[in-house]
Each structure stands twice: as C-alpha cells, then as structure tokens.
Amino acid sequence: MKHLLPIFFLLLPFFGYSQTVQIVESMGFERSISPLIKVKKEKKDFFYHLEGNHWIDDVEEHVADLFVVIKDGYYGVLNEDGDLIVPIAYDEIELATAYDGQWHKGKQYDYKYFVLKKNGKTGVADENGKIIVPVQFQKAEVINKNIIGVADDHLWGWVSALNGQILQRPQYEYITSFLSDEFVEIRTHDKSGLAKINGELIVPVEYDSHLQYIKGDGQTYIKGKKGTQLDLMDTNGNVLLSGYTDYKIIDGSKWLIFKQGNHYGVVDPISKKVIIKNEFEQLDSFIRNLGIAKKASGYGVIDINGKTILPFEYEEIRVLAANGNHKYSSSPVIGMSDLIFDANITEQVKQRLTYEVQIEQAPYFFEVTKNGKTGICNWDGKTIIPLGKYQNIKLHYYNGKTFFLVGSHQNSGIVDENGMEILPVHYSFDDGYQYSASGIENQFDISQRFITFSDGKAGEHHALKIGLFDLETKKVLISPHEQQITLFNKDLILVRKLVSNYQYQFWIYHIGQDKIRTFDNTVTDIRLVNDHFLLVEHHDKSLQLTDTDGKLVYSNTNWTSDGSYDLIRFPNYEKYPNGRFYHGLKKIYAKEGNLFIDTVGNEKRFEEYDQVDDFYEGYAIAAKKIIDKENYSGFKYQRGMIDLKGNIVVPFEYEQVLTTGKESDILIFSKLNQQIMVRRDGQIILGPGYQDLEVGGAYLNFTFAKGDKYGLADWSGKILVEPLYDEIRRNYEGEDKTWPLLVKEGQWYYFVGRDGQKYAIKSKEKRY
C-alpha cells in the first residue's frame, strides 16, 4: 500500500481524487458569463460550472458574482465559486441589487437579494441564500438595504432585511424608497406620507403626488405639496415653512431660496425670518455667496444678504471661472493637500488635476451683456472690461491671474487683470504649425505663460509673421516675423527666423537668464537633448553637440544626420527615444556602430562589438559581425546584450531581437528554434531552451513553447502552467483575463485551473 500512495498523490493535480472524467462533444468559453463554460453533450447545449460540476440549461441573469440559472424549467442561484446558494426549485427568481457610482469588476454592492417566486407566492433570500422573507406573501420587493416590502391582499408593509421581523404590517397601497435607508415613503392611490423603517409615521399620508427632498449645508429638508401650497419639513416631519410655492438650496448656507407667487426671495427655515424679500422674477443658485437675480428692469447680482453687487440693468449675466469656463453652481473648494492620487495615475494627469485645482481656487468673474454689448466685472462688481469696448473676450489663466484675449474688427490684443491693454488690438492669435509647446504641454506654469500672436503675412508668403507675448513680464518677448517658435522647456525657446528665401537664422532665448544665443547661418536644425544639450545640424548635414550656452561638447567629421547605412536598426523602446544620454552615455550614430560619448564629450568605444544600441536601462542590445559565406554579403550579425562595462549578459548567438511588454520593455532573442526572454534592465526572464514566446503585453502572462509543447508564465518568469499542451487558449472574460485555460493534449481538449488542476471534463472539439 505504501508504494501506491505516491502514485495516488501524483494523479491529484490532474483530475482530483477519484472524480470520473466526463466526455462531451464540444466545449469552450462563453462571453460575459465566466466562469461558466459552454458545453455540447448528447447534441444539447449546456452551461457548465467546472468547480461545482453543475449542468445548467440557461442563465437568466448575471450580476456581480451571482447567476440566476435555469434547469428543467426551474430557477436557482449559483455563485462564481460554483456553490448553489439557492436550490433550483423556484418558478422564478429576480436579483435585486444596488451600488453607488459607476460599476466595475470588484465593485462593492450596498445589497444583493433574491426575490423568490413559487406556486404564486413570493419571498426573499439574502446573498448567501438564507431565507429572510418566507415564500408566503402575495408580493415582495426590496426597498433598501434595511427593509423589504411585503404585500398581502394588495396592501403593503415591510420587514427587517436583517432577520425578517415584521416592522410594519401591510396596510398601505404602495411603498417606495425615499432619501436614505432609514425612511420609506408610503402612499394611497393619490396621497403620500413618510415613515421611519421602524414603522413610526412622521409625515401623515396627506400630500399630493410624491414627496421630494433637498439637501444643503449639512441639512436635509422634505417638501410636500397640498394643492398650490408647499410645506417644508425637517427629517422628523416637523413643518418648518408653509405657504410658499417652491424652495431651493443655497450652497454653503442654511438659508433657502423661496418662491411666493411669481417672485423669489431668501428665508431662514429655522427662524422663519425672511432675509431677502420676494422681489425677484428670477433668482439663480448662489455661487460663492453671490446670486444672479432678475427684476423687470433686467438682471443684476446680489449677495446672500440682499446687497446689490451689480445693478439690475443687464440682458444677461454669466459666471465665469478664471479660465473662462461657465459656472452654474458652486464647486467644492479643495486645496492641493486634498488631492489624493491613485498609484496608477500618470504624472501628466497629476499635473493636470493640480492645475485645475489652482483654477478653481482663483477668483470668478461676471460676464455682463447690455444692448448686445459685452463686458467683464470682477467678483466685487468692479468693471474690468467696459461694455462694448471689445467684440470678443476670452479668459486665459496663468499663475494665479486671469488675462483677457480680446478682439474687435478681426484684430486682437491682450488685457491684464486690472483691465489695462498690454498688447494693442492690432494682431491676431495663432496656434498653428509655426508654434510648438508639445514638449512642455503639461507644465502649465510655463506653457500658459506665453501667447503667440500674428501680424499677418509677409507679401505673398504662405507663412504668418508670428511673435510671442510673455504674460509674466507683460511684454512682447519675440517680435513678429516669418519664423517658427518652439518652446523647448521651462528655460529655452528656439526661434527659426526666415532671413531670405529658404535661408533661416536660428537663435535660442534663455528665459531665466533673459539672454539670447545666436547661431551662424550654416545651421539648418536644432534639437534639444536631455534638457541640457543642443544637437546642432549644419548645411553639410554634420552634427555637433553643445551645451545650452554654446560651448562645444562634441563633434565628429563622420557624424551626420544621414547616419550610416551600415548601422543595424535595433528595436525601438516606446518608453524612451533613442539618441539621448542614458546612464551617462549617448550613442553617436556615425560610421562606427559602437561609439558613445559621456556628458563632457569623451569618446567611449565598445571595441569588442560592432554595433551597440542605447543603454536605456543600463544595458544595451549589441551585435557582432560573423563571417557567413552563404550570405550574399559574406557576413551576418549575431546579437546579444552587454552592460555598461561591456560585460556580456546575453551571449552573442542570436539572429533576431523582438520586443514585447506594454512599453516594449522586454526583449526576445531568437535563433533557429530557440528563444530567451530578457528585460531591458538585463534581468533574464526565461533562459535558453524555449520557443514561440508570445509577443504582446495585454495580459499578466505570456504563452511559451518548449519541446513543441505549450505552457504559461508570468512576466517575472515564474512558470504558471508547465509546457505540457499542444494548444493553450485564455479565458478572456475570466480571472486575470486568463483562467481557466482551455488546453489541448493529444486529441483531447481540457480545462486547466490556476493551480494546474485539470478539470474532469474533456472533448475532441472546442467551441468558438
């Protein structure tokens, strides 16, 4: 017996104890209902749960981790783990669920209940299948997470969702949820009232239509209508105000806007004191304690105490944020310290959110219109731009201030925060191809500092004469000319200025130093390298590297923009561009494929290798030239990987290098029928002896082959499924978009779980 035990345990991972393997005609995945699979058995289609060994005729509903399933005409509930939590014995089952916000996988639900129907009676079970409401009522309906409505003889009451205790015997014609989980609205055919979930009646059933509620400044009020009269009550049912026809919340205040007749005012619902008389035909929601109101004479603005901020003489008034966005209500005031960033949020998104907080904290403005003319006032009501001075006004936010891009008669200029014209209205604004700030588009402290403007075209030329205005100094930084302007970074601006037909003058402006560096007329292009260097190209296509002050760092007579046809094209790294300094070394794309320089211009050659790629992560793909008489060139390259010292990390015996991973950060070295997988940082993921390594990066794992059999590994190289199978197919709707796997071994298809277990079902055909 002791000799049989090891064999017994060896078989466990494959079929589990003594479970009989079921043979079916075909099987495969079914979208959106994982982990159930689709199976054909005896010419009939079934859904099947691998763990629970359940055969299902159909799936009626799938919510969260629960399935309402049908078998032989009866309903039950199955969870994703394969547990039949409600037996298949009911005439009908409905799922009742609720959650806040937008749904996503793993979302926490406020509640999950099952409404069970059998023999004309209804009951309710919780998400674990426990019967809360016996199947003996005429109807049952989940009201909220605390109570379940039950009906007999067409009248409704409710029970506790915790233990099924009757809290209110059926006596109402209809009940529904209201405000929160602590209340239930009760109704006759035409009247409404309100009760607490313990059954206590707090608002009598005497109000027309449904009750309503409004929330503001930590206080919640209930509105109930009787004829033309509207009562305002607190959440205990006490009537606070009566006789008005409407109430609206004021953000940040306990006071309310009220309507009486056709006019609006402001009232304190606690003291019942009228703060502002109902003398306005319209009174919008207050924003930062100011509200737009309307009288017969026009629109104006008042504060929360009724003081007039803008006179009632305008045709229209709109509230604008510091960047010109319209504001219709108050936004929560948040500070930088209130921002909590998800670990997966990129730095660019963080910068954008931080910038939006700055804008929201800045002062608002009023855009006013009268007789078809528009102006701008600040939040104190002071005129910044008088009515009709300009035809067009656009707000532009920079560094805590709002500037105004204004225009009249097809000409434009700039007005500062005090209303002063700092760029005359003689120009037009242009963000066309002649200006670029793409390199710093998320650095808002610099990208929003400069405004490009145009002085039209020079003669019959197609290009505009553009200039650059600096909002920080409130001066023209670069005068208009037919030129191209590139904002390199927070320190440098490149100008490519036309001086004659097809002849350009290049110069660099140092923002912080307020200094200009000009280049001679042999320069045809300048590119920024690592923020601290300039790559300068001349008419003869020769390249030079200088620092930003013009000091020569490196030049080489063989270094040109044409590169060399002898250079190998190594695979790109999506995360980083080539040609920059990485770990102190920059590749020189000259005739020598192994030439680098350091940051002071000293050359470094990796003479043992003919071609070397950039050292993006401190390691580089490299190649050696090998004699090959069968090749028409007489040689071939064999590829490997080295570190910064030239030490071999991957031996030079591979013919091809491919990339995989989300950012091409993983390399696959290939030769004949062998591959290895290596990270850009030199870490070996899978060593020699593998084939057909999966190229891509959409999953948490990849497939591979060894000896013509396929397996699965994660990106650290951990083998998840040993290479035992002729085919492997992921479950794209399953756990990690992978599990369980559908595999083929010989002529049979099986399912394999995360633990390597082979489930006890197989077929010779797979379903698609």
C-alpha positions in Angstrom: 0.0 0.0 0.0 2.8 2.4 0.8 4.1 2.1 -2.7 0.8 3.0 -4.2 0.4 6.3 -2.2 2.9 8.3 -4.2 1.2 7.4 -7.5 -2.2 8.3 -6.0 -1.0 11.8 -5.0 0.7 12.4 -8.3 -2.7 12.0 -10.0 -4.4 14.5 -7.8 -3.4 17.7 -9.7 -4.8 16.2 -12.9 -8.3 15.1 -12.1 -8.7 15.4 -8.4 -9.2 12.3 -6.3 -11.5 9.7 -8.0 -13.7 12.0 -10.0 -14.9 10.4 -13.2 -13.8 12.3 -16.4 -16.9 13.3 -18.4 -16.7 13.1 -22.2 -18.7 15.7 -24.1 -19.0 16.5 -27.8 -17.5 20.0 -27.6 -16.8 22.8 -25.1 -15.5 26.3 -25.0 -15.8 29.8 -23.4 -19.0 31.8 -23.5 -18.6 35.6 -23.4 -19.7 37.5 -20.3 -20.7 34.6 -18.1 -17.3 33.3 -16.9 -16.6 31.1 -15.0 -19.4 29.1 -16.7 -18.4 27.4 -19.9 -20.5 26.3 -22.9 -20.7 22.6 -23.5 -22.5 20.4 -26.0 -23.5 17.0 -24.6 -25.7 14.5 -26.3 -26.5 17.1 -29.0 -27.8 19.6 -26.4 -26.2 22.8 -25.3 -25.5 23.4 -21.6 -23.8 25.8 -19.4 -21.4 24.1 -17.0 -19.5 25.1 -13.9 -16.1 23.4 -13.6 -15.8 23.7 -9.8 -19.3 22.9 -8.9 -20.0 20.3 -11.5 -23.4 21.9 -12.3 -25.2 21.4 -15.6 -27.4 24.4 -16.5 -29.9 24.8 -19.3 -29.8 28.6 -19.3 -28.6 31.7 -17.5 -31.4 34.2 -16.8 -29.4 36.9 -15.1 -25.8 37.6 -14.1 -25.0 40.3 -11.6 -21.7 40.7 -9.7 -20.7 37.1 -8.7 -24.2 35.7 -9.0 -26.1 33.8 -11.7 -29.8 33.1 -11.8 -29.8 29.8 -13.6 -32.5 27.5 -15.1 -32.6 23.8 -15.2 -35.6 21.7 -16.3 -37.8 24.8 -16.1 -36.9 25.7 -12.5 -34.8 28.6 -11.2 -31.9 28.7 -8.7 -28.9 30.8 -7.9 -25.3 29.8 -8.5 -22.3 31.9 -7.4 -19.0 32.2 -9.2 -17.3 29.7 -6.9 -19.8 27.0 -8.0 -21.9 27.0 -4.9 -25.6 26.5 -5.5 -26.7 29.0 -2.8 -30.4 28.9 -3.8 -31.6 25.4 -4.9 -33.1 25.0 -8.4 -36.6 24.7 -7.2 -38.4 28.0 -7.9 -40.8 29.2 -10.6 -38.9 32.5 -10.9 -36.1 34.4 -9.3 -35.2 38.0 -9.6 -31.9 39.6 -8.5 -32.3 42.9 -6.5 -29.0 44.8 -6.2 -27.8 48.4 -5.6 -24.4 50.1 -5.6 -23.2 53.7 -5.7 -21.3 55.2 -8.6 -20.1 53.5 -11.8 -19.9 49.7 -11.9 -16.6 48.0 -12.3 -15.4 44.5 -11.5 -15.0 44.0 -7.8 -17.4 46.9 -7.1 -18.9 46.7 -3.5 -22.7 46.5 -3.5 -25.0 48.1 -1.0 -27.1 44.9 -1.1 -27.8 41.8 -3.1 -31.1 40.0 -2.5 -33.1 37.3 -4.4 -36.8 37.7 -4.9 -38.2 34.1 -4.9 -41.5 33.0 -6.5 -43.2 29.6 -6.2 -46.7 28.5 -6.5 -48.0 32.1 -6.8 -46.3 33.1 -3.6 -43.2 35.4 -3.1 -40.3 35.5 -0.6 -36.8 36.9 -0.3 -33.4 35.4 0.4 -30.1 37.2 1.1 -26.9 36.9 -1.0 -25.9 33.8 0.9 -29.2 32.1 0.1 -30.7 32.5 3.6 -34.5 32.9 3.5 -35.3 36.3 5.1 -38.9 36.5 4.0 -40.8 33.2 3.7 -42.3 32.4 0.3 -45.8 33.1 1.5 -46.6 36.6 0.5 -48.6 37.9 -2.4 -45.6 40.1 -3.5 -42.2 41.1 -2.1 -39.9 44.0 -3.1 -36.6 45.2 -1.8 -37.0 48.8 -0.6 -33.4 49.4 0.6 -30.7 47.5 2.3 -32.6 47.7 5.6 -36.1 46.7 4.7 -38.1 44.5 2.3 -41.6 45.4 1.3 -44.2 42.6 1.6 -47.8 42.6 0.3 -51.0 40.7 1.2 -54.4 41.5 -0.1 -52.9 44.2 -2.3 -51.7 46.1 0.8 -48.0 46.7 1.6 -46.0 46.6 4.8 -42.3 45.8 5.4 -40.0 43.6 7.3 -36.4 43.8 8.5 -33.8 42.7 5.9 -31.6 41.5 8.7 -33.9 38.9 10.3 -37.3 39.1 8.6 -39.0 40.6 11.6 -42.3 42.4 10.7 -41.7 46.2 11.2 -45.0 47.4 9.6 -47.9 45.1 8.9 -49.4 45.5 5.4 -51.8 48.5 5.3 -50.6 50.9 2.6 -51.4 50.8 -1.1 -47.8 51.4 -2.2 -44.4 51.9 -0.6 -41.1 53.0 -2.0 -37.6 54.1 -1.0 -37.0 57.7 0.0 -34.0 59.8 0.9 -31.9 57.2 2.7 -32.1 53.6 4.1 -33.8 55.0 7.2 -37.0 56.0 5.6 -39.8 54.6 3.5 -42.4 56.6 1.5 -46.0 55.4 1.9 -48.9 56.1 -0.4 -52.5 55.7 -1.1 -53.7 56.0 -4.7 -53.3 59.8 -4.6 -51.6 60.8 -1.4 -48.1 60.4 0.1 -46.6 60.3 3.6 -43.3 59.2 5.2 -42.4 56.7 7.9 -39.2 55.6 9.5 -38.2 52.0 8.9 -39.3 51.0 12.4 -42.8 51.8 11.3 -43.1 55.2 13.0 -45.3 57.6 10.9 -43.5 61.0 10.7 -45.3 62.6 7.8 -49.1 61.9 7.5 -50.4 60.5 4.3 -52.0 63.7 3.1 -49.6 65.2 0.5 -50.3 65.2 -3.3 -48.1 63.2 -5.5 -44.7 62.0 -4.3 -42.7 63.7 -1.6 -39.4 65.4 -2.5 -36.2 66.3 -0.6 -33.5 68.9 -1.0 -30.0 68.8 0.7 -27.7 71.7 1.5 -25.0 72.6 4.0 -25.5 69.5 6.2 -29.2 69.9 6.4 -31.9 67.9 4.6 -35.4 69.1 4.0 -38.6 67.3 2.8 -41.1 69.0 0.5 -44.7 68.1 0.4 -47.4 69.6 -1.8 -51.0 70.3 -0.9 -52.8 71.9 -3.7 -50.8 75.1 -4.5 -49.2 75.1 -1.0 -45.8 73.6 -0.4 -44.8 72.5 3.1 -41.1 72.3 4.1 -40.3 69.8 6.8 -37.3 68.5 8.6 -36.4 64.8 8.7 -38.5 64.3 11.8 -41.6 65.5 9.9 -41.8 68.9 11.7 -43.3 71.6 9.4 -40.8 74.5 9.2 -42.3 76.6 6.4 -45.7 76.7 4.8 -47.5 78.8 2.2 -44.7 79.2 -0.3 -44.7 77.5 -3.7 -41.1 76.4 -4.1 -37.8 76.1 -2.1 -34.2 75.8 -3.4 -30.9 75.1 -1.6 -28.2 77.8 -1.3 -24.8 76.2 -1.5 -22.8 76.8 1.7 -25.8 78.3 3.6 -28.6 77.0 5.8 -30.9 79.6 4.2 -33.2 78.8 1.3 -34.4 80.5 -1.8 -38.2 80.6 -1.7 -40.9 81.4 -4.2 -44.2 83.1 -3.4 -46.5 83.9 -6.2 -44.2 84.6 -9.1 -41.3 86.1 -7.2 -38.3 84.8 -5.3 -36.6 85.7 -2.0 -34.4 84.2 0.7 -35.7 82.8 4.0 -34.1 81.2 7.1 -36.2 78.0 7.6 -35.2 77.6 11.2 -36.2 81.1 12.5 -38.7 81.6 9.6 -37.2 85.1 9.1 -37.3 86.4 5.5 -33.7 87.5 4.8 -34.4 88.9 1.3 -37.9 89.9 0.2 -39.5 88.1 -2.7 -39.0 90.9 -5.2 -37.2 89.0 -7.9 -38.7 87.4 -11.0 -35.7 85.0 -11.1 -33.1 84.1 -8.5 -30.4 81.6 -9.5 -28.5 79.4 -7.2 -25.9 81.4 -5.2 -22.3 80.8 -6.1 -19.7 81.8 -3.6 -22.4 83.8 -1.8 -23.5 85.8 -4.8 -26.6 85.2 -6.9 -27.8 86.3 -10.3 -31.3 87.8 -10.0 -33.8 89.4 -12.3 -36.2 92.3 -11.9 -38.4 93.9 -14.5 -35.5 96.3 -15.4 -33.1 93.4 -16.1 -30.6 91.1 -14.5 -28.3 92.0 -11.6 -26.3 90.4 -8.8 -26.9 90.3 -5.1 -25.1 88.9 -2.1 -26.6 86.5 0.4 -27.9 89.4 2.5 -29.6 91.1 -0.5 -27.0 93.8 -1.1 -26.8 94.8 -4.8 -23.4 93.9 -6.3 -24.3 94.6 -10.0 -27.3 96.9 -10.8 -30.4 95.4 -12.4 -29.8 96.7 -16.0 -28.3 93.8 -17.9 -29.8 91.5 -20.6 -27.7 88.6 -19.4 -25.1 87.8 -16.7 -23.0 84.7 -16.6 -20.4 83.5 -14.0 -17.0 82.6 -15.4 -14.2 80.7 -13.8 -10.6 82.0 -14.0 -10.1 80.2 -17.3 -13.4 81.2 -18.9 -15.4 78.1 -18.1 -19.1 78.8 -17.3 -20.1 78.1 -13.7 -23.6 77.1 -12.9 -23.2 76.2 -9.2 -20.6 76.3 -6.5 -17.8 73.7 -6.7 -16.3 72.3 -3.6 -13.3 74.3 -2.5 -10.3 71.9 -2.3 -6.7 72.6 -1.7 -3.6 70.9 -3.0 -3.3 68.8 0.2 -6.8 67.4 -0.5 -5.7 65.8 -3.8 -5.2 62.0 -3.3 -3.8 60.3 -6.4 -4.2 56.7 -7.4 -0.9 54.9 -7.7 -1.7 54.2 -11.4 -2.3 57.8 -12.3 0.4 59.2 -14.6 2.4 62.3 -13.7 0.8 64.1 -16.6 -2.7 63.5 -15.1 -1.5 64.6 -11.7 -0.2 67.9 -13.2 -3.5 68.5 -15.0 -5.5 67.9 -11.8 -3.3 70.2 -9.8 -3.6 72.9 -12.4 -7.4 72.5 -12.4 -7.4 73.0 -8.6 -5.5 76.2 -9.0 -8.0 77.5 -11.5 -10.9 76.6 -9.2 -9.3 78.4 -6.3 -8.8 81.6 -8.3 -11.4 84.4 -8.4 -14.5 84.2 -10.5 -15.8 86.9 -12.9 -19.1 88.1 -14.3 -19.7 88.4 -18.0 -22.4 91.0 -18.5 -24.4 91.9 -21.6 -26.4 95.0 -22.3 -27.8 96.2 -25.7 -25.9 93.4 -27.4 -22.5 94.6 -25.9 -20.4 92.5 -23.5 -18.1 93.4 -20.6 -16.4 91.8 -17.7 -16.7 92.6 -14.0 -14.8 91.1 -11.1 -16.4 89.4 -8.1 -16.7 92.7 -6.2 -18.7 94.1 -9.1 -15.9 96.4 -10.4 -15.7 96.8 -14.1 -12.6 95.2 -15.7 -13.6 95.5 -19.3 -16.3 98.1 -20.1 -19.4 97.1 -22.1 -18.8 97.2 -25.8 -15.1 98.0 -25.7 -14.3 94.7 -27.5 -16.4 92.4 -29.6 -14.8 89.2 -28.3 -13.4 88.4 -24.9 -11.7 85.1 -24.0 -10.3 84.4 -20.5 -6.8 82.9 -20.1 -5.5 81.8 -16.7 -1.8 82.0 -15.8 0.0 81.8 -12.4 -2.9 82.9 -10.2 -4.1 85.7 -12.6 -6.7 85.9 -15.4 -5.8 87.7 -18.6 -8.2 88.6 -21.3 -7.6 87.9 -25.0 -9.8 90.5 -26.6 -10.7 91.3 -30.2 -12.6 93.8 -32.4 -13.0 94.1 -36.1 -10.8 91.0 -36.7 -7.9 92.4 -34.6 -6.9 91.0 -31.3 -4.9 92.0 -28.2 -4.4 91.2 -24.5 -5.8 92.9 -21.4 -4.4 92.2 -17.9 -6.2 91.5 -14.7 -6.6 95.2 -14.0 -8.2 96.0 -17.4 -5.0 97.5 -18.9 -4.3 96.8 -22.6 -0.9 95.2 -22.5 -0.9 94.1 -26.2 -2.6 96.5 -28.5 -5.5 95.3 -30.5 -3.6 95.2 -33.8 -2.9 91.5 -34.2 -4.5 88.1 -34.4 -3.9 85.0 -32.3 -2.4 81.9 -33.9 -1.6 78.4 -32.5 -0.8 76.9 -35.9 2.2 74.9 -37.1 4.6 77.7 -36.6 4.5 77.4 -32.8 5.0 74.3 -30.7 5.0 73.7 -27.0 4.3 70.0 -27.2 7.4 69.2 -25.1 6.0 71.1 -22.0 2.2 70.8 -22.6 1.6 69.5 -19.1 3.9 72.1 -17.4 1.2 74.7 -17.1 3.3 77.2 -15.2 5.3 77.6 -18.4 3.0 76.5 -21.3 0.3 79.0 -20.3 2.8 81.9 -19.8 3.2 82.6 -23.5 0.7 83.7 -26.1 1.5 83.5 -29.8 0.2 86.4 -31.9 0.4 87.2 -35.6 0.9 90.4 -37.6 -0.4 88.8 -40.9 1.6 87.6 -43.8 4.8 89.0 -45.4 3.9 89.8 -49.0 2.7 86.7 -50.9 4.3 84.2 -48.5 2.2 81.5 -47.0 3.7 81.6 -43.5 2.5 84.2 -40.9 4.6 86.7 -39.1 4.3 85.4 -35.6 5.6 86.7 -32.2 5.5 85.6 -28.6 4.0 87.6 -25.7 5.2 86.9 -22.1 2.4 87.2 -19.6 4.9 87.2 -16.7 6.6 90.4 -17.8 3.6 91.7 -19.8 5.8 92.4 -22.7 6.5 91.2 -26.2 9.3 88.7 -25.9 9.7 87.9 -29.6 8.7 90.4 -32.2 6.5 89.2 -35.1 8.4 87.8 -38.1 8.1 85.0 -40.5 9.5 82.4 -38.2 8.9 79.2 -36.2 9.0 79.2 -32.4 9.5 76.1 -30.3 9.1 76.2 -26.5 11.8 73.6 -25.6 11.4 73.6 -21.8 11.0 75.9 -18.9 14.3 77.5 -19.7 14.8 77.6 -23.5 12.9 78.9 -26.6 14.1 78.1 -30.1 13.4 80.6 -32.9 13.9 79.7 -36.6 13.7 83.0 -38.4 13.4 83.5 -42.1 16.1 86.0 -43.3 15.8 85.4 -47.1 14.3 82.8 -49.5 14.9 79.4 -47.8 17.5 80.9 -45.5 16.9 80.8 -41.8 18.6 82.3 -38.7 18.5 80.2 -35.6 18.6 81.6 -32.1 17.9 80.4 -28.5 16.3 82.5 -25.8 17.2 81.7 -22.2 14.1 82.5 -20.3 15.6 82.7 -16.8 18.7 84.5 -17.9 16.9 86.8 -20.3 19.7 86.1 -22.8 19.8 85.3 -26.5 22.3 83.0 -28.2 22.5 83.2 -32.0 23.8 80.6 -34.4 25.7 81.2 -37.7 23.9 80.9 -41.0 25.2 77.3 -41.6 22.8 75.9 -39.1 19.7 74.1 -40.5 18.2 72.5 -37.4 18.5 72.4 -33.6 17.1 69.7 -31.3 17.1 69.5 -27.5 18.9 66.6 -25.9 18.2 65.7 -22.2 17.2 69.3 -21.4 20.8 70.4 -21.1 22.3 69.9 -24.6 21.6 71.0 -28.1 22.1 68.9 -31.2 23.0 71.3 -34.0 22.8 70.3 -37.6 24.6 72.3 -40.4 24.1 72.7 -44.2 26.5 69.8 -44.9 24.4 67.6 -42.5 27.2 67.5 -40.0 26.1 67.3 -36.3 27.6 69.0 -33.2 26.6 68.7 -29.6 26.8 71.8 -27.5 25.6 72.9 -24.1 22.8 75.4 -23.9 25.4 78.3 -23.5 27.0 77.4 -26.8 30.1 75.5 -25.6 31.0 72.7 -27.9 30.7 69.3 -26.2 31.4 67.0 -29.2 31.8 66.9 -32.9 33.0 64.2 -35.3 33.5 64.6 -39.1 31.7 61.2 -39.6 28.7 62.2 -37.5 25.9 63.4 -39.8 22.1 63.5 -39.9 22.3 60.8 -42.6 23.7 58.3 -40.1 25.2 55.3 -41.8 23.7 52.6 -43.9 25.9 50.1 -42.1 24.1 50.7 -38.8 21.7 48.0 -37.6 18.2 49.1 -36.8 17.7 47.9 -33.2 14.1 47.5 -31.9 12.6 50.8 -30.5 11.9 51.3 -26.8 8.5 53.0 -26.6 9.3 54.4 -23.2 12.4 56.3 -24.3 13.6 57.9 -27.6 16.9 57.0 -29.0 19.8 59.4 -29.3 19.7 60.7 -25.7 22.1 60.3 -22.8 21.3 57.2 -20.8 23.3 56.4 -17.7 25.8 59.0 -18.7 26.3 57.7 -22.3 24.9 58.9 -25.6 25.2 56.8 -28.8 26.8 58.6 -31.8 25.2 57.4 -35.0 28.3 57.7 -37.2 30.1 55.1 -39.3 31.2 53.3 -36.1 28.3 51.4 -34.6 29.9 51.1 -31.2 30.8 54.8 -30.5 29.4 56.7 -27.5 30.3 59.9 -25.6 29.9 60.9 -22.0 28.4 64.2 -20.8 31.6 66.1 -21.3 32.3 64.7 -24.8 34.8 62.0 -24.1 34.5 59.1 -26.5 33.9 55.6 -25.4 34.0 52.6 -27.8 32.9 49.1 -27.1 35.5 47.7 -29.4 34.7 44.1 -28.9 31.3 44.6 -30.5 30.5 46.0 -34.0 27.1 47.6 -33.1 25.7 48.7 -29.8 22.2 50.1 -29.1 21.4 52.8 -26.4 21.9 51.9 -22.8 18.3 52.7 -21.9 18.2 50.8 -18.6 22.0 50.4 -18.2 22.1 47.5 -20.6 22.2 47.5 -24.4 21.5 45.2 -27.3 24.7 44.7 -29.2 25.8 42.8 -32.3 29.0 41.1 -33.6 29.8 40.6 -37.3 30.3 37.0 -38.1 31.7 35.5 -41.4 28.9 33.8 -43.3 29.9 32.7 -46.8 26.4 31.6 -47.6 25.1 35.1 -47.2 25.4 37.4 -50.2 27.2 40.0 -48.1 29.7 37.4 -46.8 28.8 38.1 -43.2 25.9 38.2 -40.7 25.3 39.7 -37.3 24.8 37.7 -34.1 23.1 39.6 -31.3 23.4 39.6 -27.6 23.3 42.0 -24.6 26.0 43.9 -22.6 26.2 46.1 -19.6 27.8 49.5 -19.3 31.3 47.9 -18.7 30.9 45.8 -21.8 30.3 42.6 -19.9 28.2 40.0 -21.8 24.8 39.5 -20.3 23.2 37.6 -23.2 25.7 35.6 -25.3 26.2 36.6 -29.0 24.5 33.7 -30.7 21.1 35.1 -31.6 19.9 36.1 -35.1 17.0 38.4 -34.2 15.6 40.5 -31.4 11.9 41.3 -30.9 10.2 43.3 -28.3 7.2 42.6 -26.1 5.5 44.0 -23.0 3.3 47.1 -22.7 6.2 49.5 -23.5 8.5 47.2 -25.4 10.4 46.8 -22.2 11.0 43.1 -22.7 13.3 41.6 -25.4 13.0 38.2 -27.1 16.3 36.9 -28.5 15.8 34.3 -31.2 17.9 31.7 -33.1 16.6 28.8 -35.1 14.2 27.1 -32.7 15.4 28.7 -29.5 14.4 31.9 -27.8 15.2 33.6 -24.5 13.3 36.5 -22.8 15.2 39.3 -21.1 14.2 42.6 -19.6 15.8 45.9 -20.8 17.5 46.0 -17.4 19.3 42.8 -18.0 17.2 40.5 -15.9 16.7 37.1 -17.6 13.0 36.1 -17.5 13.3 32.8 -19.4 16.6 31.3 -20.3 17.6 29.2 -23.2 15.6 26.2 -24.4 12.2 27.9 -25.2 10.4 28.6 -28.4 7.4 30.6 -29.7 7.5 33.2 -26.9 4.3 35.3 -27.1 4.8 38.8 -28.4 2.4 41.4 -26.9 1.7 42.9 -23.5 -2.1 42.9 -23.0 -2.1 40.2 -20.3 -0.5 39.4 -17.0 1.2 36.4 -18.5 2.5 35.0 -21.8 2.5 31.7 -23.5 5.7 29.8 -24.5 6.7 26.5 -26.0 9.3 24.0 -25.0 9.8 20.8 -27.0 6.7 21.6 -29.1 4.5 21.8 -26.0 3.0 25.0 -24.7 2.9 26.4 -21.2 2.2 29.7 -19.4 4.4 32.1 -17.4 4.1 35.5 -15.8 6.4 38.4 -16.6 8.8 37.6 -13.8 9.4 34.2 -15.5 7.5 32.2 -13.0 6.0 29.1 -14.7 2.3 29.1 -14.1 1.5 26.1 -16.3 4.1 23.6 -17.3 4.7 23.1 -21.1 2.5 20.0 -21.5 0.0 21.0 -24.1 -0.4 21.2 -27.8 -2.6 24.3 -27.6 -3.4 26.9 -24.9 -6.3 29.4 -25.1 -7.0 32.0 -22.4 -10.4 32.8 -20.9 -10.6 36.5 -21.8 -13.6 37.0 -19.6 -12.2 35.1 -16.7 -9.9 35.8 -13.7 -6.9 37.9 -14.9 -8.4 37.5 -18.4 -6.8 34.1 -18.3 -8.4 31.4 -16.1 -9.4 28.7 -16.6 -7.4 27.8 -19.6 -8.7 25.7 -22.5 -5.8 23.3 -23.5 -5.4 20.6 -26.0 -3.4 17.4 -25.1 -3.2 14.9 -27.9 -6.7 14.7 -29.4 -8.5 15.9 -26.3 -9.4 19.4 -25.0 -9.4 20.0 -21.3 -9.8 23.0 -18.9 -6.9 23.8 -16.5 -7.2 26.0 -13.4 -4.7 28.4 -11.9 -3.4 25.7 -9.6 -2.6 23.5 -12.6 -5.6 21.2 -11.9 -7.1 19.6 -15.0 -10.9 19.5 -14.6 -12.7 16.2 -15.1 -14.3 17.0 -18.4 -12.9 16.7 -21.9 -13.9 16.8 -25.6 -12.4 16.3 -29.0 -13.8 19.6 -30.3 -13.7 23.1 -29.0 -16.4 25.7 -29.4 -15.7 29.2 -30.7 
